[in-house]
């Protein structure tokens, strides 16, 4: 899909999708709806890594592609280390619902930056 529609559009779509379902996580009031929202949240993750691979292929020179891929993967693992610490801090000081609101706002900011500052490859 990233090759057909372009990596910029796919990553932006995935970030917006994540953002919407992160925000909806706090709104739902039943287990069934929570499972559905989190499932749909996970569906939005699907296009990210393939789109990033296409983005790296199109944007970086052949001798720089490996370094770019390493940075991408390292960043994704680094986020998994930092997120629980940040989540606990937000939960302790602002409550559990604030965790979803703050991450929702954060993802909206990332989506806006992606649309504004990423190169137009397709």
Z-matrix of the N, CA and C atoms (Angstrom, degrees):
N
C 1 1.451
C 2 1.524 1 110.90
N 3 1.344 2 116.35 1 -36.51
C 4 1.458 3 118.97 2 -179.66
C 5 1.518 4 111.37 3 -66.24
N 6 1.326 5 116.64 4 -33.23
C 7 1.463 6 119.10 5 177.67
C 8 1.527 7 111.35 6 -72.25
N 9 1.313 8 116.30 7 -31.09
C 10 1.469 9 120.53 8 -179.33
C 11 1.530 10 111.55 9 -78.69
N 12 1.332 11 116.94 10 -49.34
C 13 1.465 12 121.59 11 -175.26
C 14 1.522 13 113.45 12 -95.80
N 15 1.318 14 117.72 13 -16.97
C 16 1.460 15 121.93 14 -178.07
C 17 1.515 16 110.77 15 101.77
N 18 1.327 17 116.63 16 140.82
C 19 1.461 18 119.86 17 -177.66
C 20 1.523 19 113.37 18 -65.65
N 21 1.314 20 117.49 19 -33.60
C 22 1.465 21 120.53 20 -179.71
C 23 1.524 22 111.04 21 -62.20
N 24 1.321 23 116.13 22 -46.40
C 25 1.463 24 120.20 23 179.83
C 26 1.528 25 111.14 24 -65.74
N 27 1.333 26 117.14 25 -40.50
C 28 1.465 27 120.12 26 -177.71
C 29 1.522 28 111.67 27 -68.69
N 30 1.327 29 116.97 28 -42.77
C 31 1.467 30 119.52 29 178.99
C 32 1.519 31 110.39 30 -66.70
N 33 1.320 32 116.73 31 -41.34
C 34 1.468 33 119.97 32 177.61
C 35 1.521 34 110.21 33 -62.12
N 36 1.322 35 117.38 34 -44.81
C 37 1.462 36 121.30 35 177.82
C 38 1.530 37 110.64 36 -58.64
N 39 1.342 38 116.58 37 -45.79
C 40 1.469 39 120.12 38 -179.19
C 41 1.524 40 111.16 39 -63.60
N 42 1.326 41 118.01 40 -41.72
C 43 1.466 42 120.56 41 179.38
C 44 1.524 43 111.86 42 -64.86
N 45 1.327 44 116.33 43 -40.88
C 46 1.468 45 119.61 44 177.69
C 47 1.532 46 109.86 45 -65.91
N 48 1.339 47 116.21 46 -43.02
C 49 1.467 48 121.13 47 178.06
C 50 1.531 49 110.22 48 -58.14
N 51 1.333 50 116.60 49 -49.57
C 52 1.471 51 120.97 50 177.78
C 53 1.518 52 110.71 51 -56.99
N 54 1.314 53 116.10 52 -45.09
C 55 1.450 54 120.93 53 -177.29
C 56 1.521 55 111.44 54 -60.39
N 57 1.309 56 116.38 55 -46.68
C 58 1.467 57 120.64 56 -179.15
C 59 1.528 58 110.37 57 -60.56
N 60 1.324 59 117.45 58 -47.79
C 61 1.459 60 119.34 59 -176.08
C 62 1.527 61 113.02 60 -77.32
N 63 1.323 62 118.13 61 -20.49
C 64 1.458 63 120.12 62 170.56
C 65 1.522 64 108.99 63 -67.80
N 66 1.334 65 116.66 64 -45.68
C 67 1.455 66 120.79 65 177.90
C 68 1.513 67 113.00 66 -63.94
N 69 1.327 68 117.31 67 -36.33
C 70 1.469 69 121.11 68 -179.74
C 71 1.531 70 112.61 69 -72.48
N 72 1.318 71 117.88 70 -20.73
C 73 1.464 72 120.91 71 -178.65
C 74 1.518 73 110.81 72 -58.51
N 75 1.314 74 117.53 73 -37.83
C 76 1.458 75 121.02 74 -179.27
C 77 1.522 76 112.40 75 -76.58
N 78 1.296 77 117.74 76 -24.93
C 79 1.466 78 121.65 77 -173.53
C 80 1.523 79 112.44 78 -78.77
N 81 1.331 80 117.56 79 -33.89
C 82 1.459 81 120.28 80 -174.56
C 83 1.527 82 111.04 81 -66.63
N 84 1.322 83 114.58 82 149.36
C 85 1.468 84 119.58 83 -175.00
C 86 1.525 85 113.70 84 -122.75
N 87 1.327 86 118.38 85 5.68
C 88 1.458 87 119.80 86 178.01
C 89 1.527 88 109.83 87 -133.41
N 90 1.325 89 115.11 88 157.77
C 91 1.464 90 119.72 89 -179.09
C 92 1.526 91 111.88 90 -62.94
N 93 1.320 92 116.71 91 -40.62
C 94 1.457 93 120.46 92 -178.74
C 95 1.526 94 111.96 93 -61.23
N 96 1.341 95 115.87 94 -46.05
C 97 1.462 96 119.29 95 178.14
C 98 1.523 97 111.43 96 -66.83
N 99 1.335 98 116.83 97 -35.76
C 100 1.458 99 119.86 98 177.47
C 101 1.521 100 110.65 99 -62.40
N 102 1.323 101 116.91 100 -44.04
C 103 1.468 102 120.33 101 177.55
C 104 1.522 103 111.01 102 -61.35
N 105 1.333 104 116.31 103 -41.16
C 106 1.458 105 119.68 104 -179.43
C 107 1.533 106 111.03 105 -66.23
N 108 1.335 107 116.99 106 -44.63
C 109 1.457 108 120.86 107 -179.22
C 110 1.524 109 110.44 108 -64.04
N 111 1.329 110 117.68 109 -43.04
C 112 1.466 111 120.16 110 -179.84
C 113 1.536 112 111.16 111 -69.36
N 114 1.320 113 117.32 112 -33.36
C 115 1.454 114 120.30 113 175.46
C 116 1.528 115 110.09 114 -64.08
N 117 1.325 116 116.48 115 -47.28
C 118 1.460 117 120.58 116 178.74
C 119 1.534 118 111.19 117 -65.50
N 120 1.318 119 116.78 118 -33.88
C 121 1.463 120 121.41 119 173.69
C 122 1.531 121 109.67 120 -57.95
N 123 1.322 122 116.47 121 -45.65
C 124 1.461 123 121.33 122 179.32
C 125 1.516 124 112.98 123 -65.27
N 126 1.323 125 117.40 124 -34.44
C 127 1.471 126 121.19 125 176.93
C 128 1.530 127 110.09 126 -59.28
N 129 1.315 128 116.05 127 -36.29
C 130 1.460 129 120.37 128 -179.70
C 131 1.512 130 113.86 129 -66.83
N 132 1.315 131 117.56 130 -18.63
C 133 1.464 132 120.30 131 179.04
C 134 1.518 133 112.27 132 -76.63
N 135 1.316 134 117.17 133 -22.45
C 136 1.456 135 121.59 134 -174.88
C 137 1.518 136 115.94 135 -52.31
N 138 1.323 137 119.86 136 -46.97
C 139 1.466 138 119.77 137 -175.20
C 140 1.529 139 115.00 138 -76.07
N 141 1.314 140 119.09 139 -12.11
C 142 1.463 141 120.38 140 -168.79
C 143 1.526 142 113.22 141 -64.68
N 144 1.323 143 118.22 142 -56.70
C 145 1.457 144 119.00 143 -174.97
C 146 1.529 145 112.99 144 -69.23
N 147 1.330 146 120.62 145 -40.39
C 148 1.471 147 118.21 146 173.93
C 149 1.532 148 112.50 147 -62.28
N 150 1.326 149 117.21 148 -39.63
C 151 1.467 150 119.88 149 178.83
C 152 1.524 151 110.75 150 -66.24
N 153 1.328 152 116.94 151 -38.35
C 154 1.461 153 119.41 152 176.47
C 155 1.526 154 111.61 153 -65.16
N 156 1.314 155 117.06 154 -35.48
C 157 1.468 156 120.48 155 177.64
C 158 1.527 157 110.24 156 -64.52
N 159 1.329 158 116.69 157 -42.47
C 160 1.472 159 120.10 158 177.74
C 161 1.531 160 109.61 159 -66.49
N 162 1.315 161 115.88 160 -41.56
C 163 1.465 162 120.90 161 177.85
C 164 1.530 163 110.08 162 -57.89
N 165 1.328 164 117.16 163 -48.00
C 166 1.472 165 120.77 164 178.90
C 167 1.521 166 111.30 165 -62.13
N 168 1.304 167 116.76 166 -41.06
C 169 1.465 168 120.83 167 -179.74
C 170 1.529 169 111.28 168 -62.40
N 171 1.316 170 117.15 169 -41.47
C 172 1.463 171 121.41 170 -177.20
C 173 1.530 172 113.27 171 -80.48
N 174 1.311 173 118.00 172 -29.71
C 175 1.451 174 121.03 173 -168.91
C 176 1.521 175 113.84 174 -95.86
N 177 1.327 176 117.49 175 -37.13
C 178 1.464 177 120.64 176 -173.97
C 179 1.520 178 111.47 177 -99.01
N 180 1.333 179 115.11 178 147.97
C 181 1.456 180 120.61 179 174.88
C 182 1.524 181 109.12 180 -66.42
N 183 1.295 182 114.55 181 160.65
C 184 1.471 183 121.09 182 -176.62
C 185 1.536 184 112.25 183 -55.47
N 186 1.327 185 117.71 184 -39.93
C 187 1.466 186 120.43 185 -178.28
C 188 1.528 187 112.95 186 -78.40
N 189 1.305 188 118.72 187 -8.40
C 190 1.469 189 122.71 188 -179.98
C 191 1.528 190 113.54 189 -108.58
N 192 1.321 191 117.40 190 -7.21
C 193 1.472 192 120.52 191 -175.52
C 194 1.520 193 112.82 192 -62.96
N 195 1.310 194 118.05 193 -40.78
C 196 1.464 195 121.18 194 -178.80
C 197 1.520 196 110.44 195 -63.67
N 198 1.313 197 116.99 196 -43.81
C 199 1.471 198 120.81 197 179.62
C 200 1.536 199 110.47 198 -64.17
N 201 1.317 200 116.94 199 -39.92
C 202 1.462 201 120.50 200 178.65
C 203 1.529 202 111.06 201 -65.17
N 204 1.329 203 117.06 202 -41.42
C 205 1.466 204 120.59 203 178.11
C 206 1.520 205 111.47 204 -64.88
N 207 1.327 206 116.24 205 -40.15
C 208 1.468 207 120.60 206 177.87
C 209 1.524 208 110.48 207 -62.87
N 210 1.329 209 117.07 208 -43.38
C 211 1.464 210 120.60 209 178.94
C 212 1.524 211 110.90 210 -62.22
N 213 1.313 212 116.61 211 -41.06
C 214 1.466 213 120.91 212 178.63
C 215 1.529 214 111.21 213 -62.09
N 216 1.317 215 116.08 214 -49.67
C 217 1.462 216 119.69 215 -179.67
C 218 1.522 217 112.08 216 -66.59
N 219 1.321 218 117.26 217 -40.40
C 220 1.470 219 120.04 218 178.33
C 221 1.522 220 110.31 219 -62.19
N 222 1.328 221 116.30 220 -40.33
C 223 1.460 222 119.82 221 178.45
C 224 1.517 223 112.42 222 -63.53
N 225 1.324 224 116.73 223 -38.12
C 226 1.469 225 118.99 224 179.88
C 227 1.528 226 110.77 225 -68.20
N 228 1.324 227 117.32 226 -36.44
C 229 1.470 228 119.43 227 177.51
C 230 1.523 229 111.48 228 -74.63
N 231 1.307 230 117.48 229 -35.03
C 232 1.456 231 121.20 230 178.09
C 233 1.522 232 110.41 231 -63.56
N 234 1.326 233 116.41 232 -40.04
C 235 1.459 234 120.32 233 177.44
C 236 1.517 235 112.87 234 -60.71
N 237 1.334 236 116.50 235 -35.68
C 238 1.465 237 120.30 236 178.83
C 239 1.520 238 112.09 237 -70.60
N 240 1.309 239 117.67 238 -23.31
C 241 1.459 240 121.61 239 176.87
C 242 1.522 241 110.20 240 -80.87
N 243 1.309 242 117.62 241 -41.74
C 244 1.461 243 122.50 242 -175.69
C 245 1.527 244 112.63 243 -79.01
N 246 1.327 245 117.89 244 -36.37
C 247 1.471 246 121.44 245 -174.16
C 248 1.530 247 113.68 246 -56.02
N 249 1.337 248 120.86 247 -45.10
C 250 1.466 249 118.64 248 179.61
C 251 1.527 250 113.35 249 -62.75
N 252 1.323 251 116.82 250 -35.85
C 253 1.468 252 120.24 251 178.96
C 254 1.525 253 109.75 252 -66.01
N 255 1.319 254 116.25 253 -46.03
C 256 1.461 255 120.93 254 178.91
C 257 1.530 256 110.37 255 -64.91
N 258 1.327 257 116.74 256 -40.17
C 259 1.462 258 121.40 257 -179.71
C 260 1.524 259 111.28 258 -61.51
N 261 1.314 260 117.68 259 -45.32
C 262 1.466 261 121.35 260 179.50
C 263 1.521 262 110.53 261 -63.33
N 264 1.308 263 116.93 262 -42.51
C 265 1.465 264 120.85 263 178.32
C 266 1.530 265 110.75 264 -60.10
N 267 1.327 266 116.82 265 -48.86
C 268 1.470 267 120.75 266 179.72
C 269 1.521 268 110.23 267 -61.43
N 270 1.333 269 116.63 268 -43.98
C 271 1.463 270 121.00 269 -179.67
C 272 1.529 271 111.50 270 -60.26
N 273 1.323 272 116.95 271 -45.62
C 274 1.467 273 120.98 272 -177.16
C 275 1.520 274 112.57 273 -64.68
N 276 1.324 275 117.09 274 -37.75
C 277 1.460 276 119.90 275 -173.75
C 278 1.522 277 114.56 276 -97.35
N 279 1.324 278 117.38 277 -23.10
C 280 1.464 279 119.21 278 -174.41
C 281 1.526 280 114.34 279 -127.12
N 282 1.329 281 118.52 280 -10.35
C 283 1.457 282 121.59 281 -179.21
C 284 1.515 283 112.28 282 99.74
N 285 1.340 284 115.51 283 163.19
C 286 1.459 285 119.78 284 -173.95
C 287 1.515 286 112.83 285 -68.13
N 288 1.337 287 117.70 286 -32.72
C 289 1.461 288 119.12 287 -179.31
C 290 1.530 289 111.91 288 -67.77
N 291 1.320 290 116.79 289 -31.29
C 292 1.464 291 120.86 290 179.41
C 293 1.520 292 111.54 291 -63.67
N 294 1.333 293 117.66 292 -28.26
C 295 1.459 294 120.81 293 178.45
C 296 1.528 295 109.70 294 -57.57
N 297 1.311 296 116.74 295 -47.64
C 298 1.462 297 120.71 296 -178.62
C 299 1.522 298 111.97 297 -70.10
N 300 1.327 299 116.95 298 -39.08
C 301 1.463 300 119.57 299 178.89
C 302 1.526 301 111.16 300 -64.11
N 303 1.321 302 116.96 301 -45.67
C 304 1.466 303 120.44 302 -177.82
C 305 1.517 304 110.88 303 -66.46
N 306 1.335 305 117.69 304 -42.95
C 307 1.466 306 119.21 305 177.53
C 308 1.526 307 111.33 306 -67.26
N 309 1.324 308 117.31 307 -32.96
C 310 1.463 309 121.55 308 176.55
C 311 1.528 310 110.22 309 -63.31
N 312 1.329 311 116.68 310 -46.30
C 313 1.466 312 121.40 311 178.18
C 314 1.529 313 110.24 312 -63.59
N 315 1.329 314 116.20 313 -42.02
C 316 1.460 315 121.01 314 179.15
C 317 1.529 316 111.05 315 -60.07
N 318 1.312 317 116.74 316 -44.25
C 319 1.468 318 119.50 317 179.64
C 320 1.517 319 111.51 318 -67.88
N 321 1.343 320 116.93 319 -34.95
C 322 1.465 321 118.71 320 175.82
C 323 1.524 322 110.36 321 -62.05
N 324 1.326 323 116.55 322 -40.27
C 325 1.461 324 119.75 323 178.05
C 326 1.524 325 111.12 324 -63.73
N 327 1.334 326 116.95 325 -41.43
C 328 1.463 327 120.14 326 177.28
C 329 1.525 328 111.24 327 -62.93
N 330 1.320 329 116.39 328 -40.24
C 331 1.472 330 119.62 329 179.07
C 332 1.521 331 110.42 330 -62.58
N 333 1.318 332 116.74 331 -43.85
C 334 1.457 333 120.34 332 178.98
C 335 1.518 334 112.31 333 -63.05
N 336 1.331 335 116.51 334 -41.15
C 337 1.468 336 120.11 335 177.48
C 338 1.517 337 110.97 336 -65.61
N 339 1.321 338 116.48 337 -37.99
C 340 1.462 339 119.71 338 179.97
C 341 1.518 340 110.32 339 -63.06
N 342 1.303 341 116.48 340 -43.85
C 343 1.463 342 120.63 341 -179.58
C 344 1.516 343 110.32 342 -67.42
N 345 1.308 344 117.08 343 -40.98
C 346 1.467 345 121.08 344 -173.69
C 347 1.520 346 113.50 345 -77.92
N 348 1.340 347 117.84 346 -42.97
C 349 1.455 348 120.01 347 -166.98
C 350 1.527 349 115.77 348 -109.44
N 351 1.304 350 119.35 349 -9.60
C 352 1.462 351 118.23 350 -179.16
C 353 1.525 352 110.33 351 -77.41
N 354 1.321 353 116.78 352 150.13
C 355 1.464 354 119.44 353 -179.74
C 356 1.532 355 110.97 354 -68.50
N 357 1.278 356 115.38 355 148.56
C 358 1.478 357 121.28 356 178.45
C 359 1.518 358 108.26 357 -90.40
N 360 1.339 359 113.82 358 97.80
C 361 1.462 360 119.61 359 -177.51
C 362 1.505 361 112.38 360 -92.21
N 363 1.310 362 116.88 361 -22.21
C 364 1.456 363 119.42 362 -179.84
C 365 1.508 364 109.70 363 -153.12
